[in-house]
Amino acid sequence: MDQSSTPAPTQHRAGQKIRDYRTARDMSAEELGKRLDPPRTIPAQSIYNWETRGKVARAPLQRRLNLLGICAPADWLEPAKENA
């Protein structure tokens, strides 16, 4: 099986929701990074780290993600669903 086409597992529900949001809109991590906190750009690597490595966004970005309806602050504390 080609591992490059298999998404990496997420560590928390927020990462799962962020990845779901991006894929539903056919959006790259770079594109999301540009839209999250203008005029700042959030590095794509930070977004990948949230999605796959269990890294946690800083509080202002958590609030922004919540305002955009992507994920709630509590999602950073909940484990990802295994079958998602």
PDB file as gemmi writes it, atoms N, CA and C in Angstrom:
CRYST1    1.000    1.000    1.000  90.00  90.00  90.00 P 1                      
ATOM      1  N   MET A   1       0.837  -1.185   0.000  1.00  0.00           N  
ATOM      2  CA  MET A   1       0.000   0.000   0.000  1.00  0.00           C  
ATOM      3  C   MET A   1       0.876   1.240   0.000  1.00  0.00           C  
ATOM      4  N   ASP A   2       0.497   2.226  -0.800  1.00  0.00           N  
ATOM      5  CA  ASP A   2       1.246   3.464  -0.896  1.00  0.00           C  
ATOM      6  C   ASP A   2       0.956   4.326   0.328  1.00  0.00           C  
ATOM      7  N   GLN A   3       1.944   4.531   1.184  1.00  0.00           N  
ATOM      8  CA  GLN A   3       1.736   5.272   2.414  1.00  0.00           C  
ATOM      9  C   GLN A   3       1.557   6.764   2.180  1.00  0.00           C  
ATOM     10  N   SER A   4       2.021   7.284   1.041  1.00  0.00           N  
ATOM     11  CA  SER A   4       1.890   8.711   0.794  1.00  0.00           C  
ATOM     12  C   SER A   4       0.435   9.122   0.599  1.00  0.00           C  
ATOM     13  N   SER A   5      -0.442   8.211   0.191  1.00  0.00           N  
ATOM     14  CA  SER A   5      -1.848   8.555  -0.002  1.00  0.00           C  
ATOM     15  C   SER A   5      -2.680   8.283   1.245  1.00  0.00           C  
ATOM     16  N   THR A   6      -2.095   7.653   2.245  1.00  0.00           N  
ATOM     17  CA  THR A   6      -2.798   7.368   3.484  1.00  0.00           C  
ATOM     18  C   THR A   6      -2.548   8.505   4.462  1.00  0.00           C  
ATOM     19  N   PRO A   7      -3.628   9.184   4.930  1.00  0.00           N  
ATOM     20  CA  PRO A   7      -3.405  10.280   5.865  1.00  0.00           C  
ATOM     21  C   PRO A   7      -2.837   9.770   7.179  1.00  0.00           C  
ATOM     22  N   ALA A   8      -1.965  10.576   7.774  1.00  0.00           N  
ATOM     23  CA  ALA A   8      -1.389  10.219   9.063  1.00  0.00           C  
ATOM     24  C   ALA A   8      -2.463  10.310  10.139  1.00  0.00           C  
ATOM     25  N   PRO A   9      -2.373   9.479  11.164  1.00  0.00           N  
ATOM     26  CA  PRO A   9      -3.380   9.530  12.226  1.00  0.00           C  
ATOM     27  C   PRO A   9      -3.278  10.841  13.002  1.00  0.00           C  
ATOM     28  N   THR A  10      -4.404  11.326  13.502  1.00  0.00           N  
ATOM     29  CA  THR A  10      -4.396  12.535  14.312  1.00  0.00           C  
ATOM     30  C   THR A  10      -4.314  12.155  15.780  1.00  0.00           C  
ATOM     31  N   GLN A  11      -3.886  13.079  16.599  1.00  0.00           N  
ATOM     32  CA  GLN A  11      -3.723  12.825  18.019  1.00  0.00           C  
ATOM     33  C   GLN A  11      -4.885  13.375  18.840  1.00  0.00           C  
ATOM     34  N   HIS A  12      -5.526  14.436  18.366  1.00  0.00           N  
ATOM     35  CA  HIS A  12      -6.647  15.027  19.087  1.00  0.00           C  
ATOM     36  C   HIS A  12      -7.741  15.386  18.094  1.00  0.00           C  
ATOM     37  N   ARG A  13      -8.943  15.604  18.627  1.00  0.00           N  
ATOM     38  CA  ARG A  13     -10.102  15.870  17.774  1.00  0.00           C  
ATOM     39  C   ARG A  13      -9.937  17.162  16.973  1.00  0.00           C  
ATOM     40  N   ALA A  14      -9.271  18.162  17.518  1.00  0.00           N  
ATOM     41  CA  ALA A  14      -9.071  19.412  16.780  1.00  0.00           C  
ATOM     42  C   ALA A  14      -8.305  19.156  15.487  1.00  0.00           C  
ATOM     43  N   GLY A  15      -7.243  18.379  15.564  1.00  0.00           N  
ATOM     44  CA  GLY A  15      -6.466  18.062  14.363  1.00  0.00           C  
ATOM     45  C   GLY A  15      -7.318  17.352  13.327  1.00  0.00           C  
ATOM     46  N   GLN A  16      -8.146  16.475  13.785  1.00  0.00           N  
ATOM     47  CA  GLN A  16      -9.045  15.737  12.899  1.00  0.00           C  
ATOM     48  C   GLN A  16     -10.029  16.700  12.216  1.00  0.00           C  
ATOM     49  N   LYS A  17     -10.591  17.612  12.990  1.00  0.00           N  
ATOM     50  CA  LYS A  17     -11.551  18.563  12.433  1.00  0.00           C  
ATOM     51  C   LYS A  17     -10.890  19.544  11.470  1.00  0.00           C  
ATOM     52  N   ILE A  18      -9.685  19.953  11.771  1.00  0.00           N  
ATOM     53  CA  ILE A  18      -8.961  20.861  10.873  1.00  0.00           C  
ATOM     54  C   ILE A  18      -8.696  20.162   9.540  1.00  0.00           C  
ATOM     55  N   ARG A  19      -8.224  18.932   9.611  1.00  0.00           N  
ATOM     56  CA  ARG A  19      -7.966  18.182   8.371  1.00  0.00           C  
ATOM     57  C   ARG A  19      -9.264  17.948   7.599  1.00  0.00           C  
ATOM     58  N   ASP A  20     -10.339  17.593   8.294  1.00  0.00           N  
ATOM     59  CA  ASP A  20     -11.631  17.398   7.630  1.00  0.00           C  
ATOM     60  C   ASP A  20     -12.102  18.689   6.952  1.00  0.00           C  
ATOM     61  N   TYR A  21     -11.931  19.823   7.624  1.00  0.00           N  
ATOM     62  CA  TYR A  21     -12.314  21.119   7.069  1.00  0.00           C  
ATOM     63  C   TYR A  21     -11.541  21.392   5.771  1.00  0.00           C  
ATOM     64  N   ARG A  22     -10.237  21.174   5.821  1.00  0.00           N  
ATOM     65  CA  ARG A  22      -9.405  21.426   4.637  1.00  0.00           C  
ATOM     66  C   ARG A  22      -9.760  20.506   3.478  1.00  0.00           C  
ATOM     67  N   THR A  23      -9.896  19.225   3.760  1.00  0.00           N  
ATOM     68  CA  THR A  23     -10.147  18.265   2.673  1.00  0.00           C  
ATOM     69  C   THR A  23     -11.535  18.457   2.075  1.00  0.00           C  
ATOM     70  N   ALA A  24     -12.518  18.846   2.881  1.00  0.00           N  
ATOM     71  CA  ALA A  24     -13.866  19.089   2.362  1.00  0.00           C  
ATOM     72  C   ALA A  24     -13.883  20.270   1.398  1.00  0.00           C  
ATOM     73  N   ARG A  25     -12.922  21.166   1.551  1.00  0.00           N  
ATOM     74  CA  ARG A  25     -12.850  22.356   0.708  1.00  0.00           C  
ATOM     75  C   ARG A  25     -11.711  22.285  -0.301  1.00  0.00           C  
ATOM     76  N   ASP A  26     -11.077  21.119  -0.374  1.00  0.00           N  
ATOM     77  CA  ASP A  26      -9.935  20.932  -1.273  1.00  0.00           C  
ATOM     78  C   ASP A  26      -8.901  22.041  -1.080  1.00  0.00           C  
ATOM     79  N   MET A  27      -8.581  22.297   0.188  1.00  0.00           N  
ATOM     80  CA  MET A  27      -7.699  23.391   0.573  1.00  0.00           C  
ATOM     81  C   MET A  27      -6.383  22.831   1.102  1.00  0.00           C  
ATOM     82  N   SER A  28      -5.287  23.404   0.682  1.00  0.00           N  
ATOM     83  CA  SER A  28      -3.987  22.982   1.202  1.00  0.00           C  
ATOM     84  C   SER A  28      -3.764  23.608   2.577  1.00  0.00           C  
ATOM     85  N   ALA A  29      -2.813  23.071   3.306  1.00  0.00           N  
ATOM     86  CA  ALA A  29      -2.454  23.645   4.603  1.00  0.00           C  
ATOM     87  C   ALA A  29      -1.931  25.065   4.412  1.00  0.00           C  
ATOM     88  N   GLU A  30      -1.229  25.298   3.334  1.00  0.00           N  
ATOM     89  CA  GLU A  30      -0.714  26.640   3.040  1.00  0.00           C  
ATOM     90  C   GLU A  30      -1.870  27.632   2.844  1.00  0.00           C  
ATOM     91  N   GLU A  31      -2.905  27.211   2.110  1.00  0.00           N  
ATOM     92  CA  GLU A  31      -4.066  28.087   1.892  1.00  0.00           C  
ATOM     93  C   GLU A  31      -4.781  28.394   3.204  1.00  0.00           C  
ATOM     94  N   LEU A  32      -4.969  27.379   4.030  1.00  0.00           N  
ATOM     95  CA  LEU A  32      -5.609  27.598   5.317  1.00  0.00           C  
ATOM     96  C   LEU A  32      -4.774  28.545   6.162  1.00  0.00           C  
ATOM     97  N   GLY A  33      -3.473  28.368   6.140  1.00  0.00           N  
ATOM     98  CA  GLY A  33      -2.579  29.240   6.902  1.00  0.00           C  
ATOM     99  C   GLY A  33      -2.698  30.699   6.509  1.00  0.00           C  
ATOM    100  N   LYS A  34      -2.945  30.957   5.249  1.00  0.00           N  
ATOM    101  CA  LYS A  34      -3.113  32.336   4.773  1.00  0.00           C  
ATOM    102  C   LYS A  34      -4.453  32.923   5.204  1.00  0.00           C  
ATOM    103  N   ARG A  35      -5.462  32.079   5.349  1.00  0.00           N  
ATOM    104  CA  ARG A  35      -6.814  32.552   5.662  1.00  0.00           C  
ATOM    105  C   ARG A  35      -7.109  32.634   7.152  1.00  0.00           C  
ATOM    106  N   LEU A  36      -6.338  31.944   7.964  1.00  0.00           N  
ATOM    107  CA  LEU A  36      -6.649  31.853   9.395  1.00  0.00           C  
ATOM    108  C   LEU A  36      -6.511  33.159  10.147  1.00  0.00           C  
ATOM    109  N   ASP A  37      -5.445  33.870   9.930  1.00  0.00           N  
ATOM    110  CA  ASP A  37      -5.131  35.019  10.781  1.00  0.00           C  
ATOM    111  C   ASP A  37      -4.525  36.155   9.970  1.00  0.00           C  
ATOM    112  N   PRO A  38      -5.271  36.654   8.939  1.00  0.00           N  
ATOM    113  CA  PRO A  38      -4.690  37.701   8.113  1.00  0.00           C  
ATOM    114  C   PRO A  38      -4.409  38.951   8.938  1.00  0.00           C  
ATOM    115  N   PRO A  39      -3.361  39.688   8.643  1.00  0.00           N  
ATOM    116  CA  PRO A  39      -2.465  39.515   7.500  1.00  0.00           C  
ATOM    117  C   PRO A  39      -1.331  38.522   7.754  1.00  0.00           C  
ATOM    118  N   ARG A  40      -1.279  37.942   8.959  1.00  0.00           N  
ATOM    119  CA  ARG A  40      -0.250  36.926   9.240  1.00  0.00           C  
ATOM    120  C   ARG A  40      -0.540  35.672   8.432  1.00  0.00           C  
ATOM    121  N   THR A  41       0.516  34.907   8.188  1.00  0.00           N  
ATOM    122  CA  THR A  41       0.371  33.598   7.564  1.00  0.00           C  
ATOM    123  C   THR A  41       0.872  32.552   8.552  1.00  0.00           C  
ATOM    124  N   ILE A  42       0.034  31.584   8.850  1.00  0.00           N  
ATOM    125  CA  ILE A  42       0.424  30.477   9.724  1.00  0.00           C  
ATOM    126  C   ILE A  42       1.144  29.459   8.839  1.00  0.00           C  
ATOM    127  N   PRO A  43       2.349  29.052   9.198  1.00  0.00           N  
ATOM    128  CA  PRO A  43       3.078  28.094   8.356  1.00  0.00           C  
ATOM    129  C   PRO A  43       2.308  26.777   8.170  1.00  0.00           C  
ATOM    130  N   ALA A  44       2.375  26.257   6.964  1.00  0.00           N  
ATOM    131  CA  ALA A  44       1.725  24.981   6.651  1.00  0.00           C  
ATOM    132  C   ALA A  44       2.211  23.893   7.610  1.00  0.00           C  
ATOM    133  N   GLN A  45       3.491  23.929   7.969  1.00  0.00           N  
ATOM    134  CA  GLN A  45       4.027  22.913   8.875  1.00  0.00           C  
ATOM    135  C   GLN A  45       3.330  22.951  10.226  1.00  0.00           C  
ATOM    136  N   SER A  46       2.958  24.131  10.699  1.00  0.00           N  
ATOM    137  CA  SER A  46       2.222  24.228  11.965  1.00  0.00           C  
ATOM    138  C   SER A  46       0.869  23.538  11.849  1.00  0.00           C  
ATOM    139  N   ILE A  47       0.200  23.754  10.736  1.00  0.00           N  
ATOM    140  CA  ILE A  47      -1.112  23.131  10.532  1.00  0.00           C  
ATOM    141  C   ILE A  47      -0.969  21.613  10.451  1.00  0.00           C  
ATOM    142  N   TYR A  48       0.043  21.136   9.716  1.00  0.00           N  
ATOM    143  CA  TYR A  48       0.278  19.684   9.665  1.00  0.00           C  
ATOM    144  C   TYR A  48       0.586  19.137  11.055  1.00  0.00           C  
ATOM    145  N   ASN A  49       1.334  19.888  11.851  1.00  0.00           N  
ATOM    146  CA  ASN A  49       1.649  19.447  13.210  1.00  0.00           C  
ATOM    147  C   ASN A  49       0.390  19.361  14.070  1.00  0.00           C  
ATOM    148  N   TRP A  50      -0.541  20.283  13.898  1.00  0.00           N  
ATOM    149  CA  TRP A  50      -1.811  20.209  14.631  1.00  0.00           C  
ATOM    150  C   TRP A  50      -2.580  18.971  14.199  1.00  0.00           C  
ATOM    151  N   GLU A  51      -2.576  18.715  12.896  1.00  0.00           N  
ATOM    152  CA  GLU A  51      -3.370  17.620  12.349  1.00  0.00           C  
ATOM    153  C   GLU A  51      -2.802  16.239  12.674  1.00  0.00           C  
ATOM    154  N   THR A  52      -1.504  16.100  12.672  1.00  0.00           N  
ATOM    155  CA  THR A  52      -0.931  14.751  12.731  1.00  0.00           C  
ATOM    156  C   THR A  52       0.010  14.484  13.901  1.00  0.00           C  
ATOM    157  N   ARG A  53       0.554  15.511  14.521  1.00  0.00           N  
ATOM    158  CA  ARG A  53       1.551  15.273  15.562  1.00  0.00           C  
ATOM    159  C   ARG A  53       1.064  15.614  16.955  1.00  0.00           C  
ATOM    160  N   GLY A  54      -0.194  16.030  17.059  1.00  0.00           N  
ATOM    161  CA  GLY A  54      -0.734  16.332  18.378  1.00  0.00           C  
ATOM    162  C   GLY A  54      -0.298  17.664  18.943  1.00  0.00           C  
ATOM    163  N   LYS A  55       0.293  18.509  18.114  1.00  0.00           N  
ATOM    164  CA  LYS A  55       0.691  19.836  18.587  1.00  0.00           C  
ATOM    165  C   LYS A  55      -0.564  20.668  18.821  1.00  0.00           C  
ATOM    166  N   VAL A  56      -0.476  21.607  19.740  1.00  0.00           N  
ATOM    167  CA  VAL A  56      -1.628  22.418  20.117  1.00  0.00           C  
ATOM    168  C   VAL A  56      -1.392  23.868  19.698  1.00  0.00           C  
ATOM    169  N   ALA A  57      -2.389  24.441  19.041  1.00  0.00           N  
ATOM    170  CA  ALA A  57      -2.303  25.842  18.622  1.00  0.00           C  
ATOM    171  C   ALA A  57      -2.351  26.755  19.841  1.00  0.00           C  
ATOM    172  N   ARG A  58      -1.761  27.923  19.702  1.00  0.00           N  
ATOM    173  CA  ARG A  58      -1.814  28.913  20.778  1.00  0.00           C  
ATOM    174  C   ARG A  58      -3.251  29.411  20.934  1.00  0.00           C  
ATOM    175  N   ALA A  59      -3.553  29.921  22.110  1.00  0.00           N  
ATOM    176  CA  ALA A  59      -4.923  30.337  22.450  1.00  0.00           C  
ATOM    177  C   ALA A  59      -5.559  31.285  21.425  1.00  0.00           C  
ATOM    178  N   PRO A  60      -4.855  32.316  20.922  1.00  0.00           N  
ATOM    179  CA  PRO A  60      -5.510  33.197  19.940  1.00  0.00           C  
ATOM    180  C   PRO A  60      -5.925  32.449  18.663  1.00  0.00           C  
ATOM    181  N   LEU A  61      -5.135  31.494  18.239  1.00  0.00           N  
ATOM    182  CA  LEU A  61      -5.502  30.719  17.056  1.00  0.00           C  
ATOM    183  C   LEU A  61      -6.611  29.728  17.362  1.00  0.00           C  
ATOM    184  N   GLN A  62      -6.642  29.204  18.570  1.00  0.00           N  
ATOM    185  CA  GLN A  62      -7.754  28.338  18.957  1.00  0.00           C  
ATOM    186  C   GLN A  62      -9.063  29.124  18.915  1.00  0.00           C  
ATOM    187  N   ARG A  63      -9.027  30.369  19.402  1.00  0.00           N  
ATOM    188  CA  ARG A  63     -10.224  31.214  19.352  1.00  0.00           C  
ATOM    189  C   ARG A  63     -10.637  31.490  17.911  1.00  0.00           C  
ATOM    190  N   ARG A  64      -9.665  31.747  17.044  1.00  0.00           N  
ATOM    191  CA  ARG A  64      -9.964  32.028  15.638  1.00  0.00           C  
ATOM    192  C   ARG A  64     -10.563  30.793  14.957  1.00  0.00           C  
ATOM    193  N   LEU A  65      -9.997  29.634  15.210  1.00  0.00           N  
ATOM    194  CA  LEU A  65     -10.530  28.386  14.651  1.00  0.00           C  
ATOM    195  C   LEU A  65     -11.955  28.145  15.143  1.00  0.00           C  
ATOM    196  N   ASN A  66     -12.226  28.513  16.399  1.00  0.00           N  
ATOM    197  CA  ASN A  66     -13.565  28.383  16.951  1.00  0.00           C  
ATOM    198  C   ASN A  66     -14.521  29.359  16.270  1.00  0.00           C  
ATOM    199  N   LEU A  67     -14.113  30.608  16.101  1.00  0.00           N  
ATOM    200  CA  LEU A  67     -14.956  31.612  15.442  1.00  0.00           C  
ATOM    201  C   LEU A  67     -15.284  31.226  14.003  1.00  0.00           C  
ATOM    202  N   LEU A  68     -14.354  30.558  13.340  1.00  0.00           N  
ATOM    203  CA  LEU A  68     -14.567  30.117  11.965  1.00  0.00           C  
ATOM    204  C   LEU A  68     -15.399  28.837  11.895  1.00  0.00           C  
ATOM    205  N   GLY A  69     -15.691  28.243  13.060  1.00  0.00           N  
ATOM    206  CA  GLY A  69     -16.499  27.028  13.093  1.00  0.00           C  
ATOM    207  C   GLY A  69     -15.727  25.769  12.723  1.00  0.00           C  
ATOM    208  N   ILE A  70     -14.409  25.828  12.796  1.00  0.00           N  
ATOM    209  CA  ILE A  70     -13.585  24.683  12.413  1.00  0.00           C  
ATOM    210  C   ILE A  70     -13.465  23.699  13.580  1.00  0.00           C  
ATOM    211  N   CYS A  71     -13.131  24.199  14.749  1.00  0.00           N  
ATOM    212  CA  CYS A  71     -13.038  23.338  15.936  1.00  0.00           C  
ATOM    213  C   CYS A  71     -13.184  24.195  17.188  1.00  0.00           C  
ATOM    214  N   ALA A  72     -13.620  23.570  18.246  1.00  0.00           N  
ATOM    215  CA  ALA A  72     -13.810  24.245  19.531  1.00  0.00           C  
ATOM    216  C   ALA A  72     -12.568  24.074  20.399  1.00  0.00           C  
ATOM    217  N   PRO A  73     -12.347  24.979  21.350  1.00  0.00           N  
ATOM    218  CA  PRO A  73     -11.192  24.826  22.234  1.00  0.00           C  
ATOM    219  C   PRO A  73     -11.148  23.463  22.934  1.00  0.00           C  
ATOM    220  N   ALA A  74     -12.286  22.918  23.306  1.00  0.00           N  
ATOM    221  CA  ALA A  74     -12.313  21.612  23.983  1.00  0.00           C  
ATOM    222  C   ALA A  74     -11.828  20.486  23.077  1.00  0.00           C  
ATOM    223  N   ASP A  75     -11.893  20.675  21.759  1.00  0.00           N  
ATOM    224  CA  ASP A  75     -11.441  19.632  20.827  1.00  0.00           C  
ATOM    225  C   ASP A  75      -9.944  19.352  20.944  1.00  0.00           C  
ATOM    226  N   TRP A  76      -9.189  20.312  21.451  1.00  0.00           N  
ATOM    227  CA  TRP A  76      -7.744  20.110  21.608  1.00  0.00           C  
ATOM    228  C   TRP A  76      -7.453  19.138  22.747  1.00  0.00           C  
ATOM    229  N   LEU A  77      -8.434  18.930  23.615  1.00  0.00           N  
ATOM    230  CA  LEU A  77      -8.258  18.045  24.767  1.00  0.00           C  
ATOM    231  C   LEU A  77      -8.822  16.654  24.549  1.00  0.00           C  
ATOM    232  N   GLU A  78      -9.666  16.501  23.542  1.00  0.00           N  
ATOM    233  CA  GLU A  78     -10.317  15.225  23.262  1.00  0.00           C  
ATOM    234  C   GLU A  78      -9.493  14.412  22.257  1.00  0.00           C  
ATOM    235  N   PRO A  79      -9.385  13.099  22.473  1.00  0.00           N  
ATOM    236  CA  PRO A  79      -8.658  12.277  21.507  1.00  0.00           C  
ATOM    237  C   PRO A  79      -9.429  12.190  20.182  1.00  0.00           C  
ATOM    238  N   ALA A  80      -8.702  11.991  19.121  1.00  0.00           N  
ATOM    239  CA  ALA A  80      -9.328  11.821  17.797  1.00  0.00           C  
ATOM    240  C   ALA A  80     -10.143  10.542  17.776  1.00  0.00           C  
ATOM    241  N   LYS A  81     -11.198  10.557  16.996  1.00  0.00           N  
ATOM    242  CA  LYS A  81     -11.999   9.347  16.823  1.00  0.00           C  
ATOM    243  C   LYS A  81     -11.213   8.382  15.941  1.00  0.00           C  
ATOM    244  N   GLU A  82     -11.212   7.122  16.318  1.00  0.00           N  
ATOM    245  CA  GLU A  82     -10.411   6.134  15.585  1.00  0.00           C  
ATOM    246  C   GLU A  82     -10.940   5.848  14.193  1.00  0.00           C  
ATOM    247  N   ASN A  83     -12.236   5.909  13.989  1.00  0.00           N  
ATOM    248  CA  ASN A  83     -12.831   5.525  12.698  1.00  0.00           C  
ATOM    249  C   ASN A  83     -13.127   6.712  11.808  1.00  0.00           C  
ATOM    250  N   ALA A  84     -12.529   7.860  12.069  1.00  0.00           N  
ATOM    251  CA  ALA A  84     -12.817   9.044  11.254  1.00  0.00           C  
ATOM    252  C   ALA A  84     -11.899   9.129  10.063  1.00  0.00           C  
TER     253      ALA A  84                                                      
END                                                                             
